[in-house]
């Protein structure tokens, strides 16, 4: 039996000086080596760090996002509740109250689902760009704002105000439409004539309105109803532009204080305007800022206890309930004043007097609103 002996590797050749030369290392072919990836403490690959976001930038984008969402959500709630109130208005349980209640519950559930969907979408958008959630939210708000210009939204908003305001808002809406109808009946040529006559007195009226925090167009409407901007002394004792008669002493003192005089003169146009503004402000405070009752009290004056005594006598609580107990002229007085005031506001805003019944003018005029309301 033969045994194999392992082959011995020959020793490295000796150098001329008798020392051994070290063995040559194998050289790797170029292009075959790959750099080892750097690893962190966890052993995984290092990710590129995102640029740091400042706190101020984060607050700005978040604030814009919240603003856009709030505008969109608020508009949607107003429109849906307003449309539901108009669709299911009534007192029957199964045909009116129950469907409206179910609609409100459905709105709450839909809102919760939309919020969850937005949180998921927001996380995805922020991974792309920091500003994307705010951009999308503002876009939604812009689309919602464009839709509000249409008449459908204004109708839904009116129904929403009645829903929230209850009987008070319903009465206010009814009277407001009386004002719009009064404006519709006015002759455009006569209105333009009134506006031309008012121009010399407008600076004094505007100053008086500013002094007592009143709408200047409202004061113009009173002057138009009282004197048609033809200042004179009337048979019933009225004087000047606003036909001043009996003035409460408190209003007289307030006007004197604003004018810086001892006693205002009713035959002075500027003084007359301040006296009228002070008197109207006095009655508005007495009637708890109710515009219709304030104008009615202004017209009736303090004689025989004034409007407050009439309301107490008959148990009336607002303009609607006190109307049947008044004579024809004072009952229509607030409507006539506000019809003229609306004309002045429209001319100041639009530079013209649009016909109420043409096209979408009715909706446009209602959006501009009645002075003082």
C-alpha positions, 0 to 999 in steps of 0.5 A: 500500500503506497501512501501519497505525500503532500507536495511541498511548496517550494520556498520563495527564491532568495534575494541576492543578499540572502533574505527571502522575498515576500510572496506576491499578492494577487492583484484584482482585476480592475472593475470587479471590486464594489465599495461596501455600502455604509451602514449605520448603527442598525446595519441598514442603508443610510437614507438621505436626510430631508431638508429641515423645515422651519417652524415658521414655514410649517405654521404658515402652511398649516394655517393656510390648510386649516383656513381652506378646509374651514371655508369649504366645510362651513360653506358646505354645511350652510348650503346643505342645511339651507337646502334641507330646511327648504326641502323639508320645511313643515311641522309633520313628523314623518314627512318633514321633521324626521327626514330633516333629522336623518339628513343632519345625521347623514351630514355628520357621518359624511363629514366624519368620513371626509375628514378621515379621507383627508387625513389619509390624503394629507399624509400622502401629499406631504410626502410629496411636497410640504405645501401640497395639502395647503394648496389643495385645501385653498383650491377647494375653498376657491371653487366653493367661493366661485359657486357661492356667487350663483343664486342657488347658494344665496337662496340656501344661505337665506334658508339657513338664516331662517333656520337658525334665526327662527321667528325673528329672522323669518319676520325680518326676511318678510319685511326685507322683501317688502323693502325690495318690492318698494324699490321695485315700484319706485320710478327710476327717473324720480330716483335719479332726480332725488340723487342729484338733489342730494349731492350738495347735502351729502358731505354733511349727511355722511359726516353726521352718519359717521359721528353716530356710527350709522349707515350714510345711505340710511340717513339719505333714505330718511331725508328723501322720505321727509323732504325729498331734499327740498329743505323747508318749514312744513305746516306740522312744525317740521324744519329743514332737510330732515323735517325735525320736529320734537327732539329728545333732550338727550339726542339734542345734547349729543348733537350739540356735543358732536358739533361743538356748539351750545345749541344746534340750529334746525335751519342749518343743513349740517346741524339738521343732519346731526340732529336727525342722526342723533335722534335716530341713534337715540331711538335705535338704542331704545328699541335694542337696535331693531332697525324697523322699530327705530325708524318707526319710533323716529317717525312717531316721536316722543308724543304721547309716550311714543312707540314704546308706550304703544307697544306696551299698550297692545302687547306688541313685541316687534315690527310685525306685531305692532303694524296692525295697531298703527295708521297707514302712514307711519306703518309704511314709513320704514318701508319707504325710507329703506326703499329710498336708502336701497336706491342710494346704496345701489347707486353708490355701489354700482353707479346705476339703478338696476331694474329689480325684475330684470334678469338676475338683478333681484338676487344681485340687489339682495346680495348687496343688501338693505342699508342698516340691516 
